[in-house]
Amino acid sequence: MSAEQIGTAELADPELVELCRAGDQEAWSLLVERYSRYVYAIAVRGFGLAEAEAEDVFQETFLRVYERLGGLRDPAALRPWIGQVTRRLCLDRLSAARRETVADEPPDAAATPLEAIEEAMDVHEALRQLDERCRELLDRFFARDEPYRVISEALGLPMGTVASRISRCLDALRARLVDGRNHLSTTS
């Protein structure tokens, strides 16, 4: 049965995924239509990408979704999976833009290796001061690059809780870094 025969508005994500996997073009069009504003909002509002960059991320996201839909283990997790693909592509864009900016700077404007090491040590010290829960969350999300779903399953927490705790832990880390820098500037 095709998406057209079922009625596009009635399709749940798992059914939509199965129809797309079976090659139903109507289902694929519905999937893109259903998630296009979501992907675009992540790129523009979430990451502040310019319209042209957001359009590139949009196209790349749906290309990857199309190519990798067969590997999606849980069709009910379509929305968070599309969100994760979009976020990673946005981060790739921002990282590439940062590398271009650094490459365009004169050599003396870049941080010296010693400054980079000192900054890394400051971050390490600030992380050490956080409680174990925060250290584990930040390690899983940033160092291991685990998506919210994996962290959620590993720690037995809802994905929304994982997201809010990561945010609070980052705030605590920033506060420790600012306190540490303020302390250094008053003692030197």
Wavefront OBJ file of the C-alpha trace (Angstrom):
o trace
v 0.000 0.000 0.000
v 1.333 3.478 -0.854
v 1.187 6.770 1.020
v -1.348 8.023 -1.492
v -3.662 5.066 -0.794
v -3.375 5.402 2.993
v -3.842 9.161 3.104
v -0.766 11.209 3.872
v -2.096 12.999 6.946
v -2.814 9.688 8.697
v 0.701 8.277 8.419
v 2.720 7.958 11.619
v 6.493 8.238 11.313
v 7.168 4.460 11.492
v 4.715 3.828 8.636
v 6.197 6.707 6.687
v 9.715 5.314 7.127
v 8.650 1.862 5.950
v 6.966 3.296 2.841
v 10.053 5.392 2.071
v 12.258 2.323 2.462
v 9.968 0.522 -0.009
v 10.611 3.298 -2.562
v 7.290 5.155 -2.301
v 7.992 8.622 -3.745
v 4.772 10.065 -2.297
v 5.927 8.978 1.177
v 9.348 10.547 0.597
v 7.719 13.829 -0.445
v 5.591 13.724 2.686
v 8.632 13.082 4.877
v 10.470 16.073 3.401
v 7.374 18.254 3.709
v 6.734 17.131 7.300
v 10.280 17.899 8.483
v 11.386 20.750 6.220
v 10.442 23.552 8.644
v 12.016 21.624 11.536
v 15.348 21.247 9.716
v 15.325 24.843 8.529
v 14.495 26.127 12.049
v 17.430 24.235 13.546
v 19.785 25.690 10.949
v 18.542 29.295 11.043
v 17.223 29.832 14.563
v 19.230 27.190 16.387
v 22.612 27.808 14.778
v 22.139 31.240 13.198
v 23.217 30.148 9.741
v 22.736 32.539 6.851
v 19.957 31.642 4.441
v 22.293 30.217 1.774
v 24.127 28.065 4.336
v 20.827 26.924 5.856
v 19.646 25.908 2.402
v 22.834 23.883 1.889
v 22.351 22.188 5.276
v 18.703 21.515 4.382
v 19.676 19.778 1.138
v 22.528 17.843 2.718
v 20.293 16.732 5.611
v 17.645 15.249 3.359
v 20.288 13.684 1.115
v 21.782 11.922 4.153
v 18.351 10.931 5.450
v 17.526 9.461 2.038
v 20.825 7.570 1.840
v 20.770 6.282 5.423
v 17.071 5.727 6.108
v 17.586 1.990 5.696
v 19.943 2.012 8.675
v 17.531 3.751 11.058
v 16.959 1.142 13.775
v 13.897 2.730 15.369
v 11.524 4.286 12.826
v 9.652 5.955 15.706
v 12.829 7.965 16.384
v 12.729 9.645 12.971
v 12.338 13.209 14.292
v 15.247 13.116 16.790
v 17.406 11.359 14.193
v 16.704 14.043 11.578
v 17.418 16.677 14.245
v 20.755 15.048 15.094
v 21.759 14.843 11.418
v 20.863 18.518 11.004
v 22.764 19.613 14.121
v 25.891 17.743 13.064
v 25.797 19.323 9.608
v 25.319 22.770 11.155
v 28.264 22.194 13.473
v 30.348 21.065 10.495
v 29.449 24.318 8.681
v 30.335 26.461 11.691
v 33.570 24.577 12.234
v 34.569 25.009 8.587
v 33.766 28.719 8.768
v 35.895 29.032 11.928
v 38.821 27.264 10.252
v 38.564 29.637 7.291
v 38.528 32.638 9.631
v 41.573 31.378 11.544
v 43.407 30.663 8.280
v 42.702 34.233 7.126
v 44.139 35.780 10.319
v 47.765 36.865 10.456
v 49.969 34.254 12.170
v 50.579 36.372 15.293
v 46.802 36.729 15.889
v 46.357 32.993 16.467
v 46.797 31.611 19.975
v 50.256 30.277 20.726
v 50.563 26.584 21.515
v 51.290 27.513 25.128
v 48.077 29.574 25.352
v 46.089 26.680 23.871
v 47.597 24.287 26.428
v 46.831 26.701 29.268
v 43.248 27.071 28.071
v 42.849 23.295 27.865
v 44.200 22.983 31.396
v 41.736 25.636 32.613
v 38.861 23.681 31.060
v 40.171 20.429 32.554
v 40.404 22.012 36.018
v 36.916 23.508 35.738
v 35.525 20.125 34.650
v 37.219 18.454 37.604
v 35.337 20.801 39.937
v 31.938 19.734 38.558
v 30.011 16.885 40.134
v 30.358 13.407 38.648
v 26.952 13.594 36.912
v 27.930 16.716 34.989
v 31.361 15.356 34.090
v 29.804 12.190 32.695
v 27.133 14.036 30.706
v 29.597 16.498 29.188
v 32.085 13.730 28.438
v 29.442 11.616 26.702
v 28.056 14.525 24.681
v 31.235 16.377 23.698
v 34.154 13.949 23.976
v 32.370 10.772 22.862
v 29.933 12.633 20.552
v 27.000 10.526 21.772
v 23.530 11.704 20.713
v 20.869 12.491 23.327
v 19.128 9.161 22.640
v 22.240 7.112 23.474
v 22.911 9.133 26.633
v 19.250 8.849 27.575
v 19.294 5.057 27.259
v 22.645 4.681 29.046
v 21.642 6.817 32.014
v 17.952 5.907 32.124
v 16.819 9.515 31.671
v 14.279 11.080 29.290
v 15.927 12.875 26.343
v 14.504 16.233 27.463
v 16.123 15.771 30.864
v 19.452 14.949 29.208
v 19.252 18.146 27.142
v 18.385 20.359 30.105
v 21.077 18.803 32.317
v 23.721 19.283 29.634
v 22.681 22.923 29.414
v 22.889 23.380 33.198
v 26.240 21.600 33.336
v 27.614 23.860 30.600
v 26.420 26.891 32.561
v 28.209 25.566 35.647
v 31.366 24.926 33.604
v 31.278 28.457 32.161
v 30.836 29.910 35.633
v 33.850 27.974 36.921
v 35.944 29.093 33.946
v 34.969 32.752 34.490
v 35.649 32.466 38.234
v 39.022 30.869 37.534
v 40.021 33.577 35.083
v 38.837 36.326 37.420
v 40.825 34.754 40.239
v 43.951 34.631 38.056
v 43.605 38.263 36.963
v 43.272 39.488 40.560
v 46.280 37.495 41.764
v 48.660 38.415 38.939
l 1 2 3 4 5 6 7 8 9 10 11 12 13 14 15 16 17 18 19 20 21 22 23 24 25 26 27 28 29 30 31 32 33 34 35 36 37 38 39 40 41 42 43 44 45 46 47 48 49 50 51 52 53 54 55 56 57 58 59 60 61 62 63 64 65 66 67 68 69 70 71 72 73 74 75 76 77 78 79 80 81 82 83 84 85 86 87 88 89 90 91 92 93 94 95 96 97 98 99 100 101 102 103 104 105 106 107 108 109 110 111 112 113 114 115 116 117 118 119 120 121 122 123 124 125 126 127 128 129 130 131 132 133 134 135 136 137 138 139 140 141 142 143 144 145 146 147 148 149 150 151 152 153 154 155 156 157 158 159 160 161 162 163 164 165 166 167 168 169 170 171 172 173 174 175 176 177 178 179 180 181 182 183 184 185 186 187 188
